[in-house]
Amino acid sequence: MAQASRYERQAALVEAARAGSRAALDSLVAELTPLVWHVARGNGLDQLTAEDVVQTVWLSLLRHLDRLTEPRAVAGWLIVATRREAQRAWRDLNGRPALSTDSAVDMPDDRWLPEPEALRDDRDRRLWRAFNSMPRRCQELLRLTVLAGRAEYRAVAETLSMPRGSIGPTRGRCLNQLKARLEQDDVR
């Protein structure tokens, strides 16, 4: 029920933003920017390019806010728009996607002590190395389901063009594959 209320809340924020509420727009941006950010980074963009993509996607939503036919699907719209914009950014850079090596926290807290920070960095490097060695489809599925949550499976299914009922089992296989790759790395 909490997930359904999230959809309703996001839809209400979209409607209020359409009506000119700056506070509603700010709330929508605060709630969904982490999702947009991770989709951009998950497409192999460096931090600066991802920042541009995130800004472009939000500006695009603002330009098309009145044309969004299903306000409850705003998260799905943002996922698709971010993926498309990230792909466009890569074409503009004449590059092939570089593997993201970010830790889960892009801005380290200066209160961290050196030893725990070094352990975290090592763990994050091993995790990202294992994650980046997985098939791209698994990478996308894990990023989207971890960030979007179960209630967003419909948007994830649309984004990845896969049946909604196969997301959970496929996600489980991908997580098992990630775990096996991490365990192999520990043995080395």
C-alpha positions in Angstrom: 0.0 0.0 0.0 2.9 2.4 0.7 4.1 1.9 -2.9 0.7 2.7 -4.3 0.7 5.9 -2.2 4.1 6.8 -3.6 2.6 6.6 -7.1 -0.3 8.7 -6.0 2.0 11.2 -4.3 4.1 11.5 -7.4 1.1 12.0 -9.5 -0.2 14.7 -7.2 3.2 16.4 -7.3 3.1 16.3 -11.1 -0.4 17.8 -11.2 0.5 20.5 -8.7 3.7 21.3 -10.7 1.5 21.6 -13.8 -0.6 24.1 -11.9 2.5 26.1 -11.1 3.6 24.9 -7.7 7.3 25.4 -7.3 7.2 23.4 -4.0 5.6 20.4 -5.7 8.3 20.5 -8.4 11.0 20.8 -5.8 9.6 17.8 -4.0 9.4 15.7 -7.2 13.0 16.6 -8.1 14.3 15.8 -4.6 12.5 12.4 -4.6 13.4 11.3 -8.1 16.8 12.8 -8.8 18.6 9.9 -7.2 16.9 7.5 -9.6 17.7 9.7 -12.6 21.3 10.1 -11.4 21.9 6.3 -11.0 20.3 5.6 -14.4 22.7 8.1 -16.0 25.7 6.7 -14.1 24.6 3.2 -14.8 24.9 3.9 -18.5 28.6 4.5 -18.0 28.7 8.3 -17.9 31.4 10.1 -15.9 30.2 12.4 -13.2 30.3 15.6 -15.2 28.4 14.1 -18.2 25.9 12.5 -15.9 25.3 15.9 -14.2 24.5 17.3 -17.7 22.2 14.4 -18.5 20.3 14.7 -15.2 19.8 18.5 -15.8 18.7 17.9 -19.4 16.2 15.2 -18.4 14.6 17.4 -15.8 14.5 20.3 -18.2 12.8 18.0 -20.8 10.3 16.9 -18.2 9.5 20.6 -17.4 9.0 21.3 -21.1 6.7 18.3 -21.6 5.0 18.2 -18.2 1.7 19.2 -19.7 2.0 16.3 -22.2 2.7 13.6 -19.6 -0.5 11.5 -20.1 -0.1 9.3 -17.0 1.3 11.3 -14.0 1.7 8.1 -12.0 4.2 7.0 -14.5 6.6 9.9 -14.0 9.4 7.6 -12.7 9.1 5.4 -15.7 9.2 8.4 -18.0 12.3 9.7 -16.3 14.0 6.3 -16.6 13.4 6.0 -20.3 14.3 9.7 -20.9 17.5 9.3 -18.9 18.6 6.2 -20.8 18.0 7.9 -24.1 19.8 11.1 -23.1 22.7 9.0 -21.8 23.0 7.2 -25.1 22.9 10.5 -26.9 25.6 11.9 -24.7 27.8 8.9 -25.5 27.3 9.4 -29.2 28.3 13.1 -28.8 31.4 12.1 -27.0 32.4 9.7 -29.8 33.0 7.1 -27.1 32.2 3.7 -26.0 30.8 3.5 -22.5 33.5 3.5 -19.9 32.8 1.2 -16.9 31.6 3.1 -13.8 34.0 2.7 -10.9 32.1 4.9 -8.5 31.4 3.7 -5.0 27.8 3.9 -3.8 28.7 7.2 -2.3 30.1 9.7 -4.8 31.0 12.3 -2.2 32.9 10.8 0.7 32.3 12.2 4.1 35.4 13.8 5.5 34.5 12.4 9.0 35.5 8.9 7.9 38.7 7.5 9.3 41.4 6.2 6.9 41.1 2.5 7.8 37.4 2.1 7.4 37.5 4.3 4.3 40.2 2.1 2.8 38.1 -1.1 3.5 35.1 0.5 2.0 37.0 1.6 -1.1 38.4 -1.9 -1.5 34.9 -3.4 -1.1 33.4 -1.0 -3.5 36.2 -1.6 -6.1 35.6 -5.4 -5.9 31.9 -5.0 -6.1 32.0 -2.7 -9.1 34.6 -4.9 -10.8 32.3 -7.9 -10.4 29.2 -5.8 -11.3 30.9 -4.4 -14.5 31.9 -7.9 -15.6 28.3 -9.0 -15.7 26.2 -8.8 -18.9 24.8 -5.3 -19.5 21.2 -6.6 -19.2 21.9 -7.8 -15.6 23.6 -4.5 -14.8 20.6 -2.5 -16.0 18.1 -4.8 -14.3 19.9 -4.6 -10.9 20.3 -0.9 -11.1 16.6 -0.3 -11.9 15.1 -2.7 -9.5 17.4 -1.7 -6.6 16.6 2.0 -7.2 13.0 1.7 -8.3 11.8 -1.0 -5.9 9.3 -3.8 -6.5 6.4 -1.4 -7.1 8.2 0.0 -10.1 8.4 -3.4 -11.9 5.9 -2.2 -14.5 8.3 0.7 -15.4 11.3 -1.6 -15.3 9.5 -4.1 -17.6 8.7 -1.4 -20.1 12.2 0.1 -20.0 13.9 -3.3 -20.5 11.2 -4.7 -22.8 10.8 -7.8 -20.7 7.7 -9.5 -19.2 6.9 -8.1 -15.7 6.7 -11.6 -14.3 10.2 -12.5 -15.3 11.9 -9.5 -13.5 12.0 -11.1 -10.1 13.5 -14.5 -11.2 15.9 -12.8 -13.6 17.0 -10.4 -10.8 17.6 -13.3 -8.5 19.8 -15.0 -11.1 21.7 -11.8 -11.7 22.2 -11.4 -7.9 23.5 -15.0 -7.7 25.8 -14.3 -10.6 27.1 -11.2 -8.8 27.6 -13.1 -5.6 29.5 -15.9 -7.4 31.8 -13.3 -9.1 32.5 -11.7 -5.8 33.3 -15.0 -4.2 35.7 -15.8 -7.1 37.4 -12.5 -6.5 37.8 -13.3 -2.8 39.5 -16.6 -3.7 42.1 -14.9 -5.9 
